[in-house]
């Protein structure tokens, strides 16, 4: 898979997490994010979760008050990306009670365990959780 970016936004349109896997100038990121998030927010629940934006195929999914948005190249399988999003959400649900915003560093860490250089490298929830729990024990010894 060639993932270009992974965004997490709330229903007010604010970016809560962003990870880029190809170069996008820092000053262009906020414009790109706001345009993509606005397009996703404007769509109703009866519309499909795929859209074309510039050179990207954008796949998104809404969970509660958060939108998980992934930009890929045009040859990617949309259903595989939806499954990747769902897997990420399930791992986040296991790690956090309800409040992800207070643990963004851990959310980035989990994403980094799943995706490296725009390629999916791990999808096993148990493998990812075992590693995250190990790192958390090292960071917070009792």
N, C-alpha and C positions, 0 to 999 in steps of 0.2 A: 504494500500500500504506500502511496505517496501522499502523506498528510502534509498540508501546508501550514495550517494553524488550528488551534483548539481554543475556543472561547467559552466562557461561562458568564452569562449576563442575567441580571434580575429583570422583573417585569417593568421596572421604571426605565430600562434601557441602559443601565450602568454596567460597565464591564467589571466583573469581580475576579476573573482569572483569565489570563491570556498567555498562550505559549505558541511561539512561532518556530517553524521548522525550515523556513527559507528566509532569506534576507528581505525584510521590509523596513525601510528607513523608519527610525523611531518617530520622526515628526509626521509620517504618513499613517502610522498605526491607528491613532485615535480616529482619523477620518474613515479609514477602512472599517474599523470596528463599529463606529456609529452608523454607517450606511448599512452594513450587513445586519446589525442588531435591529435597526429600524425596519428593514424588510421582513425580518422574521417576526417581529412584534405585530406588524400590520396584517399578517396572514391569519385567517381564522382556522379553527380546529378541523374543519372539513377539507382544507387544502392539504396537499401532500407536503411532506417535510423536506423536499428537495427543491432547490432553485439554482439558477445560473446567475453568477455575479462576476462580471469582468472575465478574468481567465480561470475562475474557480467554479467548481461545483460545490454548493453549500448544502450540507445536511445538518438538520437540527432536530432537537426533540425537547419538549417542555416537560419538566418534572416540577410539580407544585409551582413555586414562584420563580424558578430558574430555567433559563434556556441554555442547553448545551449545544454548541455550534461548532461544526468541524468543516474546514475548507480543504478540498482535495482537488487533484487534477481531474480532467474530464473522463478519464478511463476507469475511474474507481467504481466499485460496486457499492451502491447506496445502502443496500440492506446489510452489508458487512460493516459499514460505518455506523449504522443504527445499532447494530449488535455491540460494537465497541463502546458506544455511548452508554448503552444499557449496562454493560459490564462495569464500566467506570462508576456509574451511579450506584450499582449494587455494592461495590467495594467501599464507596464513600458512606453509604448507609450503614455498613458494618463498622466502619471506623468512627463515625460521628453519630451522636444522637440525632440532633436536628440542625445544629448550628455549624455550618461549614465555614462561614465567614471568619470565625475566630481561629481557624486552623488552615489558613491558605497555604502556609509552607508545607504542611502535610499533604494537602490536596495536590500541590505541585509535585511533591515527591512521588506520590502514587502515580500521577500521570507520567512522570519520568520513568517509572518502572515499567509502564505499559508501552510507551512510545519513545523511540530513540531515533533521532535524525529523520523524523517523518515516517519511520517504519514501525509497525507494531512488532514488539519483541516479546511480549508476555501477555497472555490472556487468562492464565490460571489465577482465579481469585485466591485460592489457598496459598499459592507461591508468593503472590504479591503481599497478602496479609501477613504471612510468616515473616517476610523480609521487613515490612513496615513495623511490625511489632518488635522485631529484633533491634532495629534502629532506635525505636522509641525507648526501649529498655536501656540502650547504651547512652542515649541522650539524657534520660531521667532515671539514674540508678536509685534504688531504694535503700 
